[in-house]
Amino acid sequence: MSNLIQEYLWKVVFAGLMVAGAWSTFVRFYWGLGASTNLTDQFPWGIWVGFDVLCGVGLAAGGFTLAAIVHIFNIKSYHAVVRPAILTAFLGYMLVVIALMFDLGRPYRVWHPLIMWNPRSVMFEVGWCVTLYTTVLTLEFLPAVLERFGLVKAHKALKTVMLPIVILGVILSTLHQSSLGSLFLIMPNKMHPLWYSPMLPVLFYVSAISTGLAMTVFESWHSARAFGRQLEFPLIQRITRVLAVSIAVYLAMRFLDLYHRGALASLNQPGMERWLFGLETVLMAVPMLMFFRERTRENPTAIYVGVVLFLLGFVTHRLNVSVTSLERAAGVSYFPKWTELAVTFAIIAAGFWIFQMAAKYLPIFEEEEKPAAMRVPGLQDSGAPMLVTARGD
């Protein structure tokens, strides 16, 4: 009964988010950005760029990370989580494109960069990378659709060219993840020194790799709970070990850059910036320390908590770069209007719902025959993910 009540409550929450999002969409496209946002000419970028785009693209990084690990580096042990990661990336980029439609003043001109070339513009490169990589993700996800409808010949034909497609996707995603950081290189005098850096493209790319690994664990955990599947725990443990190292590399690069630029001295200045910088650092450093401990990697709940903390730290960092770092120079204190938040939450909820529908009706998860000793009975109805340990118990 409790499961039924919980399911009903989530449906009510989902419906409420969709209604609020629909009304906010009407306000945005009928009355414009001025009526639906707290954006101004002095501060034109808000949560729709900071979260929906910068965070959305980073959170979708699991697709290129896992595709490179399995198809290029030929580490087949990660094969079980590739297709869910690609689905997450595909949905992430599609929802980023939808979010861009809300933020652009004239969204009906979104196709202009495709024919009106300006190679000296970073936005031109971003626009082309989003378009091309979304196309590549569609091709990478297409085999699941072909399998579902039994289109064997089309599936075999696509499989023969899948490796070049994956390589192209990794290249495009590498360019795109780093170019998002390049967007801010033109604003050295407008950004707070804690977040402006010539290293931003590299830092964005390295943090995206870590986020892709974290999202793979996050998605695997929730898929196990939602669909009563086994959690590939030995695989999750390996991912968290790699995640610990990647976070350590990112934080080392971040603080070395701050030290060499003398930006750490700005922590002595009053204001919210130093506290928000400390928040993002703690939210990333704590999971790193957790994942370096073997005891944490043996505890599924601790792994999940650590992954959530890191993802919150990643989101905090991207929002700090796109919002916090620019507020002081602009002379404003920005907080999104409720319609901005409603659109964002509606997009997130739609992403979860589409993932659930795709996982229900398409062959997203590998069906592997496992020995009876590797199955943990009695957990299908408990709401907890089933575990497959290295020893099979």
KEKE-3310 file (N, C-alpha, C; in steps of 0.2 Angstrom, whole numbers, plus 5000, padded with zeros to 4 digits):
npx = (5004:5010:5019:5010:5004:5015:5019:5007:5008:5020:5015:5006:5014:5022:5012:5008:5020:5021:5009:5012:5024:5018:5010:5020:5027:5018:5017:5030:5031:5021:5020:5034:5052:5054:5042:5042:5054:5068:5078:5088:5094:5107:5110:5109:5109:5103:5096:5092:5102:5113:5109:5100:5107:5122:5124:5116:5122:5134:5129:5125:5136:5140:5137:5147:5158:5157:5155:5167:5175:5171:5169:5180:5192:5190:5185:5176:5169:5162:5151:5138:5132:5132:5122:5111:5118:5120:5107:5103:5112:5107:5094:5097:5104:5093:5084:5092:5092:5078:5077:5085:5077:5068:5077:5082:5080:5074:5069:5065:5075:5085:5091:5099:5114:5118:5118:5123:5137:5150:5164:5173:5166:5163:5150:5146:5153:5148:5135:5135:5142:5132:5122:5127:5132:5120:5114:5123:5121:5108:5110:5118:5109:5099:5100:5093:5080:5079:5081:5070:5059:5062:5070:5081:5090:5093:5098:5110:5117:5119:5127:5139:5145:5146:5157:5165:5155:5154:5167:5167:5157:5163:5174:5167:5159:5170:5175:5164:5161:5172:5171:5161:5166:5175:5166:5166:5178:5179:5176:5185:5185:5173:5170:5171:5187:5188:5182:5185:5196:5210:5210:5198:5191:5198:5196:5182:5180:5187:5179:5167:5170:5171:5158:5150:5154:5149:5135:5132:5133:5122:5111:5111:5108:5095:5088:5089:5081:5069:5065:5067:5079:5095:5108:5123:5135:5150:5154:5150:5158:5171:5169:5167:5180:5188:5181:5185:5198:5197:5190:5200:5210:5204:5201:5214:5220:5212:5215:5228:5228:5221:5230:5242:5237:5235:5223:5217:5218:5207:5198:5198:5190:5175:5158:5146:5153:5164:5159:5150:5160:5167:5157:5155:5167:5168:5158:5163:5175:5172:5165:5176:5185:5178:5176:5189:5191:5190:5180:5169:5167:5162:5149:5133:5124:5132:5140:5130:5126:5138:5139:5128:5131:5143:5137:5129:5139:5145:5134:5133:5145:5145:5134:5139:5149:5142:5132:5134:5148:5147:5138:5143:5150:5140:5132:5120:5108:5104:5090:5080:5064:5048:5042:5053:5060:5049:5049:5061:5061:5050:5056:5066:5058:5051:5061:5065:5053:5052:5064:5060:5049:5056:5064:5055:5049:5058:5073:5084:5092:5104:5100:5105:5109:5111:5119:5110:5114:5119:5108:5098:5085:5069:5070:5064:5052:5054:5059:5072:5088:5093:5108:5123:5137:5155:5158:5146:5137)
npy = (4994:5006:5008:5011:5023:5031:5031:5037:5050:5054:5055:5065:5076:5076:5080:5092:5099:5099:5106:5119:5122:5122:5134:5143:5142:5147:5161:5165:5164:5172:5184:5187:5188:5198:5198:5185:5182:5186:5193:5205:5219:5222:5210:5197:5183:5169:5157:5148:5148:5145:5133:5125:5124:5125:5116:5106:5101:5096:5086:5077:5071:5058:5050:5051:5048:5035:5029:5031:5023:5010:5007:5013:5012:4999:4992:4981:4977:4988:4988:4985:4997:5006:5009:5014:5026:5032:5035:5043:5054:5057:5062:5072:5081:5084:5090:5101:5108:5111:5120:5130:5136:5143:5153:5160:5176:5177:5163:5157:5159:5150:5142:5149:5150:5139:5141:5154:5158:5161:5159:5165:5166:5160:5156:5151:5140:5132:5131:5123:5112:5107:5104:5094:5084:5081:5074:5064:5057:5053:5043:5034:5030:5024:5010:5004:5007:5001:4987:4985:4985:4975:4977:4970:4970:4984:4987:4979:4985:4998:4995:4992:5004:5010:5012:5023:5033:5033:5038:5050:5056:5057:5066:5077:5080:5082:5094:5102:5102:5108:5120:5127:5132:5141:5151:5160:5166:5178:5188:5193:5205:5205:5194:5186:5184:5171:5163:5166:5161:5157:5144:5139:5131:5119:5115:5114:5103:5093:5092:5088:5075:5069:5071:5064:5051:5051:5053:5041:5031:5037:5036:5022:5017:5023:5017:5003:5004:5008:4999:4986:4980:4971:4979:4982:4980:4977:4984:4997:5000:5000:5011:5021:5022:5026:5038:5045:5048:5056:5067:5071:5075:5086:5095:5097:5104:5115:5122:5124:5133:5143:5147:5151:5162:5170:5172:5166:5176:5183:5177:5183:5194:5202:5196:5185:5177:5170:5161:5153:5148:5141:5131:5124:5118:5110:5101:5094:5089:5081:5070:5065:5061:5052:5041:5037:5029:5012:5006:5014:5012:4999:5001:5003:5013:5023:5026:5031:5042:5050:5052:5060:5071:5075:5078:5089:5098:5100:5106:5118:5124:5127:5135:5145:5150:5155:5164:5169:5174:5184:5194:5204:5213:5217:5224:5219:5208:5193:5183:5169:5171:5164:5158:5155:5145:5136:5132:5126:5115:5108:5104:5095:5085:5080:5074:5064:5056:5053:5045:5034:5029:5026:5016:5007:5002:5000:4991:4995:4990:4978:4961:4949:4932:4926:4917:4908:4910:4923:4931:4941:4937:4943:4957:4964:4969:4978:4990:4993:4993:4978:4969:4964:4957:4955:4942:4936:4935)
npz = (5000:5004:4994:4983:4987:4987:4974:4968:4974:4968:4955:4956:4960:4948:4938:4943:4941:4927:4924:4929:4922:4909:4910:4913:4901:4892:4897:4894:4880:4875:4882:4883:4887:4897:4905:4910:4916:4927:4921:4914:4903:4908:4915:4907:4906:4915:4925:4915:4906:4915:4922:4914:4902:4903:4915:4911:4899:4904:4913:4904:4900:4902:4891:4880:4888:4893:4880:4874:4883:4881:4867:4861:4869:4871:4883:4889:4900:4905:4897:4900:4905:4895:4885:4893:4898:4886:4882:4892:4889:4877:4879:4888:4879:4870:4879:4882:4870:4870:4881:4877:4867:4876:4881:4871:4863:4850:4846:4834:4826:4828:4819:4811:4813:4806:4793:4792:4793:4806:4809:4819:4831:4847:4850:4838:4836:4847:4844:4832:4837:4846:4838:4829:4838:4844:4834:4832:4844:4842:4832:4839:4848:4841:4838:4848:4846:4833:4836:4845:4836:4827:4816:4808:4797:4795:4808:4808:4797:4803:4813:4807:4805:4817:4825:4819:4821:4835:4838:4831:4839:4852:4849:4845:4857:4866:4860:4862:4876:4881:4875:4880:4892:4885:4882:4892:4892:4886:4895:4905:4914:4919:4927:4943:4951:4957:4948:4935:4923:4912:4910:4909:4898:4899:4912:4912:4903:4910:4922:4916:4912:4925:4930:4920:4924:4937:4934:4928:4938:4946:4938:4936:4949:4952:4941:4945:4957:4951:4942:4947:4945:4945:4953:4946:4955:4957:4945:4948:4958:4952:4944:4954:4959:4948:4947:4959:4957:4945:4951:4960:4951:4944:4955:4959:4948:4948:4960:4958:4948:4953:4963:4955:4948:4959:4964:4975:4986:4985:4993:5005:5003:5008:5006:4997:4988:4992:5001:4993:4984:4993:4997:4984:4983:4995:4992:4982:4986:4998:4993:4985:4994:5001:4991:4990:5000:5004:5012:5010:4996:4997:5002:4996:4998:5004:4992:4984:4991:4990:4977:4974:4981:4975:4962:4965:4969:4957:4950:4958:4955:4941:4941:4949:4940:4929:4935:4949:4948:4939:4945:4953:4945:4936:4945:4950:4959:4956:4956:4951:4943:4948:4937:4928:4936:4936:4923:4922:4931:4926:4914:4919:4925:4914:4907:4916:4915:4902:4901:4909:4901:4890:4895:4898:4887:4877:4873:4883:4894:4896:4895:4904:4908:4924:4936:4948:4961:4961:4962:4972:4982:4986:4986:4975:4978:4988:4986:4986:4978:4969:4972:4964:4969:4969:4973:4971:4981)
capx = (5000:5014:5022:5005:5003:5021:5018:5002:5011:5025:5011:5003:5020:5024:5007:5009:5026:5019:5005:5016:5028:5014:5008:5026:5029:5013:5019:5036:5031:5015:5022:5041:5056:5053:5037:5043:5061:5071:5083:5088:5100:5113:5111:5105:5110:5101:5096:5091:5109:5117:5107:5098:5112:5129:5124:5113:5127:5139:5126:5124:5143:5141:5137:5153:5163:5156:5156:5174:5178:5169:5170:5186:5197:5188:5185:5170:5166:5157:5146:5131:5129:5133:5116:5108:5121:5118:5100:5103:5115:5102:5088:5100:5105:5087:5081:5096:5089:5072:5079:5088:5071:5066:5081:5084:5075:5070:5070:5063:5081:5090:5094:5104:5121:5120:5119:5126:5143:5154:5169:5177:5162:5162:5143:5145:5156:5144:5129:5137:5143:5126:5118:5131:5132:5114:5113:5127:5118:5102:5112:5120:5103:5094:5100:5088:5074:5078:5080:5063:5054:5064:5073:5088:5095:5095:5102:5117:5120:5121:5132:5145:5147:5145:5164:5166:5150:5156:5173:5165:5154:5168:5177:5162:5158:5176:5175:5158:5161:5177:5169:5156:5171:5177:5161:5167:5185:5179:5173:5189:5184:5166:5169:5175:5193:5188:5180:5188:5202:5211:5210:5191:5189:5201:5192:5175:5181:5189:5174:5162:5171:5169:5151:5148:5154:5144:5128:5131:5131:5116:5106:5111:5105:5088:5085:5088:5075:5062:5063:5068:5084:5101:5113:5130:5139:5157:5155:5149:5164:5176:5168:5169:5187:5190:5178:5189:5204:5196:5189:5206:5214:5200:5203:5222:5221:5208:5218:5235:5227:5220:5237:5247:5234:5234:5216:5215:5218:5200:5194:5198:5185:5168:5153:5144:5157:5169:5155:5148:5166:5168:5152:5156:5173:5167:5153:5167:5180:5170:5164:5182:5188:5174:5177:5196:5190:5187:5174:5164:5165:5158:5142:5130:5121:5137:5141:5125:5126:5144:5138:5123:5135:5147:5133:5127:5145:5146:5129:5135:5151:5142:5130:5144:5153:5137:5128:5138:5154:5145:5133:5146:5152:5134:5129:5114:5108:5099:5087:5076:5057:5045:5041:5060:5061:5044:5051:5067:5058:5046:5060:5069:5053:5050:5067:5064:5047:5054:5068:5056:5045:5060:5067:5050:5047:5064:5079:5089:5096:5106:5097:5110:5108:5116:5118:5105:5117:5120:5102:5096:5078:5065:5071:5061:5046:5056:5061:5080:5091:5096:5115:5127:5143:5160:5158:5140:5132)
capy = (5000:5012:5009:5014:5030:5034:5031:5042:5056:5056:5057:5072:5081:5077:5083:5099:5102:5100:5112:5125:5123:5124:5141:5147:5142:5152:5167:5166:5165:5177:5191:5188:5187:5203:5196:5178:5181:5192:5195:5212:5220:5222:5203:5193:5176:5167:5150:5144:5146:5142:5127:5121:5123:5123:5110:5100:5098:5092:5080:5072:5069:5050:5046:5051:5045:5028:5026:5030:5018:5003:5006:5015:5009:4992:4989:4978:4976:4993:4988:4985:5003:5011:5011:5019:5032:5036:5037:5049:5060:5059:5066:5078:5086:5086:5095:5107:5112:5114:5125:5136:5139:5148:5158:5164:5181:5175:5156:5154:5160:5146:5138:5154:5148:5133:5144:5161:5156:5166:5155:5168:5166:5154:5153:5148:5133:5129:5129:5118:5105:5104:5101:5088:5079:5078:5070:5058:5053:5050:5037:5030:5027:5021:5003:5001:5007:4996:4981:4985:4984:4969:4979:4967:4973:4991:4986:4977:4991:5004:4992:4992:5011:5013:5014:5030:5037:5034:5042:5057:5059:5059:5072:5083:5081:5085:5101:5106:5102:5113:5127:5130:5136:5146:5157:5165:5169:5185:5192:5193:5210:5205:5189:5186:5180:5164:5158:5167:5158:5155:5137:5137:5126:5113:5113:5112:5097:5088:5091:5084:5068:5066:5071:5058:5045:5051:5052:5034:5028:5039:5033:5014:5016:5024:5012:4997:5004:5009:4993:4980:4977:4971:4984:4979:4983:4978:4989:5003:5001:5002:5018:5026:5022:5031:5045:5048:5050:5061:5073:5074:5079:5092:5100:5099:5109:5121:5126:5126:5138:5149:5149:5154:5168:5174:5173:5164:5181:5186:5174:5188:5199:5201:5194:5179:5173:5166:5156:5149:5145:5135:5126:5120:5115:5105:5097:5090:5086:5076:5063:5062:5058:5046:5036:5034:5024:5005:5005:5018:5008:4993:5002:5006:5019:5028:5028:5035:5049:5053:5054:5065:5077:5078:5082:5095:5102:5102:5111:5124:5127:5129:5141:5151:5153:5158:5168:5172:5177:5190:5198:5210:5218:5219:5228:5216:5202:5190:5177:5168:5171:5157:5155:5152:5139:5131:5129:5121:5109:5104:5100:5090:5080:5077:5070:5058:5053:5050:5040:5029:5026:5022:5010:5002:5000:4999:4987:4999:4987:4971:4955:4944:4926:4926:4911:4909:4912:4930:4935:4942:4937:4947:4964:4967:4973:4982:4997:4994:4990:4972:4970:4959:4958:4952:4935:4933:4935)
capz = (5000:5004:4987:4979:4989:4985:4966:4967:4976:4963:4949:4958:4959:4941:4935:4946:4938:4920:4923:4931:4916:4903:4911:4912:4894:4889:4898:4891:4873:4874:4885:4882:4892:4902:4910:4913:4919:4931:4917:4911:4899:4912:4917:4902:4907:4921:4926:4909:4903:4920:4924:4909:4897:4906:4919:4907:4894:4908:4916:4899:4898:4902:4884:4877:4892:4892:4873:4873:4887:4879:4860:4858:4873:4871:4890:4888:4907:4906:4891:4903:4907:4889:4882:4898:4898:4879:4883:4897:4885:4871:4882:4890:4874:4867:4883:4882:4865:4872:4886:4873:4864:4880:4883:4865:4862:4844:4845:4828:4822:4830:4813:4807:4813:4802:4786:4792:4797:4809:4813:4824:4836:4851:4850:4832:4837:4852:4840:4827:4841:4849:4832:4826:4843:4845:4828:4833:4849:4839:4828:4844:4852:4836:4838:4853:4842:4828:4840:4847:4830:4824:4809:4808:4792:4797:4814:4806:4793:4807:4818:4804:4805:4824:4828:4817:4824:4842:4838:4830:4845:4857:4846:4845:4864:4868:4858:4865:4883:4883:4872:4885:4896:4881:4881:4897:4891:4883:4900:4911:4918:4922:4931:4949:4950:4959:4943:4928:4922:4905:4910:4910:4894:4901:4918:4910:4900:4915:4927:4913:4913:4932:4930:4916:4928:4943:4932:4926:4945:4948:4934:4938:4956:4951:4937:4949:4961:4948:4937:4951:4942:4949:4953:4944:4960:4955:4940:4951:4963:4948:4942:4959:4960:4943:4949:4964:4954:4941:4955:4962:4946:4943:4961:4959:4943:4950:4965:4956:4943:4958:4966:4951:4947:4964:4965:4982:4990:4985:4998:5010:5002:5010:5000:4996:4983:4995:5004:4988:4982:4998:4996:4979:4985:5000:4989:4977:4990:5002:4989:4983:5000:5002:4986:4990:5006:5002:5016:5006:4990:4999:5004:4990:5000:5004:4986:4981:4994:4988:4970:4974:4984:4969:4957:4968:4969:4950:4948:4961:4952:4935:4943:4951:4934:4925:4938:4954:4946:4935:4948:4956:4940:4934:4950:4952:4963:4952:4958:4945:4944:4948:4930:4926:4940:4934:4916:4923:4934:4921:4909:4922:4926:4908:4906:4920:4913:4895:4902:4911:4896:4885:4898:4899:4880:4873:4876:4886:4898:4894:4899:4905:4912:4929:4941:4954:4967:4961:4962:4979:4982:4991:4985:4970:4980:4994:4984:4987:4972:4970:4971:4962:4972:4965:4975:4969:4986)
cpx = (5004:5017:5017:5004:5009:5021:5013:5005:5016:5021:5008:5008:5022:5018:5007:5015:5024:5014:5008:5021:5024:5012:5014:5028:5024:5015:5025:5035:5025:5017:5030:5045:5056:5048:5038:5050:5063:5077:5083:5094:5107:5115:5107:5105:5108:5101:5095:5097:5113:5116:5105:5103:5119:5129:5121:5118:5132:5136:5125:5131:5144:5141:5143:5159:5163:5157:5163:5177:5177:5171:5177:5192:5195:5188:5177:5166:5161:5151:5139:5128:5130:5127:5112:5111:5120:5111:5100:5106:5110:5097:5091:5101:5098:5084:5085:5093:5083:5073:5081:5082:5068:5070:5082:5078:5071:5072:5069:5069:5086:5094:5099:5111:5123:5121:5123:5132:5147:5159:5173:5173:5162:5155:5142:5147:5151:5138:5130:5138:5137:5122:5121:5131:5126:5112:5117:5124:5111:5104:5114:5114:5098:5094:5095:5081:5073:5077:5072:5058:5057:5067:5080:5092:5097:5100:5109:5120:5123:5127:5139:5148:5147:5151:5165:5161:5152:5162:5171:5161:5158:5172:5173:5160:5164:5176:5169:5159:5166:5175:5164:5160:5173:5172:5163:5174:5185:5177:5178:5188:5177:5166:5173:5181:5193:5186:5182:5194:5203:5211:5203:5189:5192:5197:5185:5175:5182:5183:5168:5163:5169:5161:5148:5148:5149:5137:5127:5129:5124:5110:5105:5107:5097:5085:5084:5082:5069:5060:5065:5074:5090:5105:5120:5135:5147:5159:5155:5155:5170:5175:5169:5176:5190:5187:5182:5195:5203:5194:5195:5210:5210:5202:5210:5223:5217:5212:5225:5234:5225:5226:5241:5244:5234:5227:5213:5215:5211:5196:5193:5193:5179:5163:5151:5148:5161:5165:5153:5154:5167:5163:5153:5162:5172:5162:5157:5172:5178:5169:5171:5186:5184:5176:5184:5196:5187:5181:5168:5162:5162:5151:5139:5126:5126:5139:5136:5125:5132:5143:5133:5127:5139:5143:5131:5133:5146:5141:5131:5140:5149:5138:5134:5147:5148:5133:5132:5144:5152:5141:5137:5147:5146:5130:5122:5114:5102:5096:5081:5068:5054:5044:5048:5061:5056:5046:5057:5065:5054:5050:5064:5064:5051:5055:5067:5058:5049:5059:5065:5052:5050:5063:5061:5048:5052:5069:5085:5094:5097:5102:5102:5108:5113:5114:5113:5108:5119:5114:5100:5088:5075:5066:5067:5055:5048:5058:5068:5083:5094:5104:5118:5134:5148:5160:5151:5135:5129)
cpy = (5006:5014:5013:5021:5034:5036:5037:5049:5059:5058:5064:5077:5082:5081:5091:5103:5104:5106:5119:5127:5125:5131:5145:5148:5147:5159:5169:5168:5170:5184:5192:5187:5192:5201:5189:5177:5187:5194:5202:5213:5220:5214:5199:5186:5174:5159:5145:5143:5143:5135:5123:5119:5121:5117:5104:5097:5094:5086:5075:5069:5061:5047:5046:5048:5038:5025:5026:5024:5011:5002:5008:5012:5001:4988:4987:4977:4982:4993:4988:4992:5008:5013:5016:5026:5036:5038:5044:5055:5062:5064:5072:5083:5089:5091:5101:5112:5115:5120:5131:5140:5144:5154:5163:5170:5180:5168:5153:5156:5155:5142:5143:5152:5143:5135:5151:5160:5162:5162:5158:5168:5160:5151:5149:5140:5129:5126:5123:5111:5102:5101:5094:5083:5076:5073:5063:5054:5050:5043:5032:5026:5023:5014:5000:5001:5002:4989:4980:4983:4979:4971:4977:4970:4980:4991:4984:4982:4996:5001:4993:4999:5014:5015:5021:5035:5039:5039:5049:5060:5061:5065:5078:5085:5084:5093:5105:5107:5108:5120:5130:5135:5142:5152:5162:5168:5176:5190:5192:5199:5210:5199:5189:5182:5173:5160:5160:5164:5156:5147:5134:5131:5119:5110:5111:5105:5091:5087:5087:5077:5065:5066:5066:5052:5045:5050:5044:5030:5030:5036:5025:5013:5017:5019:5005:4998:5005:5003:4986:4976:4976:4976:4981:4982:4983:4983:4996:5005:5003:5009:5023:5027:5027:5038:5049:5051:5056:5068:5076:5078:5086:5097:5102:5105:5115:5125:5128:5132:5144:5152:5153:5161:5173:5176:5171:5170:5184:5183:5178:5193:5198:5199:5187:5174:5168:5160:5151:5145:5139:5130:5122:5116:5109:5099:5092:5086:5081:5070:5060:5058:5051:5040:5033:5029:5018:5004:5008:5014:5002:4994:5006:5012:5025:5030:5032:5042:5053:5056:5060:5072:5080:5081:5088:5100:5105:5107:5118:5128:5130:5136:5147:5154:5157:5164:5172:5176:5184:5195:5205:5215:5221:5224:5225:5210:5198:5184:5175:5169:5164:5154:5152:5145:5134:5128:5124:5115:5105:5100:5094:5084:5077:5073:5063:5053:5049:5044:5033:5025:5023:5016:5004:4998:4998:4995:4991:4995:4980:4966:4950:4938:4926:4920:4913:4912:4920:4934:4935:4942:4942:4955:4968:4971:4978:4989:4998:4991:4983:4973:4963:4960:4954:4944:4932:4932:4941)
cpz = (5000:4997:4982:4981:4987:4977:4965:4969:4971:4956:4950:4957:4952:4937:4937:4942:4930:4919:4924:4925:4910:4904:4910:4905:4890:4890:4895:4883:4871:4876:4884:4888:4898:4907:4913:4916:4923:4927:4915:4906:4902:4914:4913:4902:4914:4922:4920:4905:4908:4921:4918:4903:4899:4910:4915:4902:4898:4911:4911:4896:4898:4896:4881:4881:4892:4885:4872:4877:4884:4871:4857:4862:4874:4878:4891:4895:4908:4901:4894:4904:4901:4887:4887:4898:4891:4879:4887:4893:4880:4874:4885:4885:4871:4872:4884:4876:4866:4876:4882:4869:4869:4881:4877:4864:4856:4843:4838:4823:4824:4825:4810:4808:4808:4795:4786:4796:4800:4813:4818:4831:4840:4850:4843:4833:4842:4848:4836:4831:4844:4844:4830:4832:4845:4840:4829:4839:4847:4836:4833:4848:4847:4836:4843:4850:4837:4831:4842:4842:4825:4817:4809:4803:4793:4803:4812:4802:4798:4812:4814:4804:4812:4826:4825:4820:4831:4842:4836:4835:4850:4855:4847:4853:4867:4867:4862:4873:4885:4880:4876:4890:4892:4881:4886:4897:4889:4889:4906:4916:4921:4927:4937:4948:4952:4953:4936:4928:4914:4904:4910:4905:4896:4907:4917:4907:4906:4920:4923:4913:4920:4932:4926:4920:4934:4940:4930:4933:4947:4944:4935:4944:4955:4946:4941:4954:4957:4944:4941:4948:4947:4948:4952:4949:4959:4950:4943:4955:4958:4946:4947:4960:4955:4945:4954:4961:4949:4945:4958:4957:4944:4949:4961:4954:4945:4955:4963:4951:4948:4961:4961:4948:4953:4966:4972:4987:4990:4990:5004:5010:5005:5004:5000:4992:4987:4999:4999:4985:4987:4998:4990:4980:4989:4996:4984:4981:4994:4998:4987:4988:5002:4998:4986:4996:5003:5006:5012:5000:4991:5001:4999:4992:5001:4997:4983:4984:4991:4981:4970:4976:4978:4964:4959:4968:4962:4948:4951:4957:4945:4936:4945:4945:4931:4928:4944:4952:4942:4939:4950:4951:4937:4938:4951:4956:4960:4956:4953:4948:4944:4942:4927:4930:4938:4927:4917:4926:4930:4916:4912:4923:4920:4906:4910:4917:4906:4896:4904:4906:4891:4888:4898:4892:4875:4876:4878:4890:4896:4898:4899:4910:4918:4933:4946:4960:4967:4961:4970:4979:4987:4990:4980:4972:4986:4992:4984:4980:4974:4969:4968:4964:4968:4967:4973:4975:4988)
residu = (MET:SER:ASN:LEU:ILE:GLN:GLU:TYR:LEU:TRP:LYS:VAL:VAL:PHE:ALA:GLY:LEU:MET:VAL:ALA:GLY:ALA:TRP:SER:THR:PHE:VAL:ARG:PHE:TYR:TRP:GLY:LEU:GLY:ALA:SER:THR:ASN:LEU:THR:ASP:GLN:PHE:PRO:TRP:GLY:ILE:TRP:VAL:GLY:PHE:ASP:VAL:LEU:CYS:GLY:VAL:GLY:LEU:ALA:ALA:GLY:GLY:PHE:THR:LEU:ALA:ALA:ILE:VAL:HIS:ILE:PHE:ASN:ILE:LYS:SER:TYR:HIS:ALA:VAL:VAL:ARG:PRO:ALA:ILE:LEU:THR:ALA:PHE:LEU:GLY:TYR:MET:LEU:VAL:VAL:ILE:ALA:LEU:MET:PHE:ASP:LEU:GLY:ARG:PRO:TYR:ARG:VAL:TRP:HIS:PRO:LEU:ILE:MET:TRP:ASN:PRO:ARG:SER:VAL:MET:PHE:GLU:VAL:GLY:TRP:CYS:VAL:THR:LEU:TYR:THR:THR:VAL:LEU:THR:LEU:GLU:PHE:LEU:PRO:ALA:VAL:LEU:GLU:ARG:PHE:GLY:LEU:VAL:LYS:ALA:HIS:LYS:ALA:LEU:LYS:THR:VAL:MET:LEU:PRO:ILE:VAL:ILE:LEU:GLY:VAL:ILE:LEU:SER:THR:LEU:HIS:GLN:SER:SER:LEU:GLY:SER:LEU:PHE:LEU:ILE:MET:PRO:ASN:LYS:MET:HIS:PRO:LEU:TRP:TYR:SER:PRO:MET:LEU:PRO:VAL:LEU:PHE:TYR:VAL:SER:ALA:ILE:SER:THR:GLY:LEU:ALA:MET:THR:VAL:PHE:GLU:SER:TRP:HIS:SER:ALA:ARG:ALA:PHE:GLY:ARG:GLN:LEU:GLU:PHE:PRO:LEU:ILE:GLN:ARG:ILE:THR:ARG:VAL:LEU:ALA:VAL:SER:ILE:ALA:VAL:TYR:LEU:ALA:MET:ARG:PHE:LEU:ASP:LEU:TYR:HIS:ARG:GLY:ALA:LEU:ALA:SER:LEU:ASN:GLN:PRO:GLY:MET:GLU:ARG:TRP:LEU:PHE:GLY:LEU:GLU:THR:VAL:LEU:MET:ALA:VAL:PRO:MET:LEU:MET:PHE:PHE:ARG:GLU:ARG:THR:ARG:GLU:ASN:PRO:THR:ALA:ILE:TYR:VAL:GLY:VAL:VAL:LEU:PHE:LEU:LEU:GLY:PHE:VAL:THR:HIS:ARG:LEU:ASN:VAL:SER:VAL:THR:SER:LEU:GLU:ARG:ALA:ALA:GLY:VAL:SER:TYR:PHE:PRO:LYS:TRP:THR:GLU:LEU:ALA:VAL:THR:PHE:ALA:ILE:ILE:ALA:ALA:GLY:PHE:TRP:ILE:PHE:GLN:MET:ALA:ALA:LYS:TYR:LEU:PRO:ILE:PHE:GLU:GLU:GLU:GLU:LYS:PRO:ALA:ALA:MET:ARG:VAL:PRO:GLY:LEU:GLN:ASP:SER:GLY:ALA:PRO:MET:LEU:VAL:THR:ALA:ARG:GLY:ASP)
# end
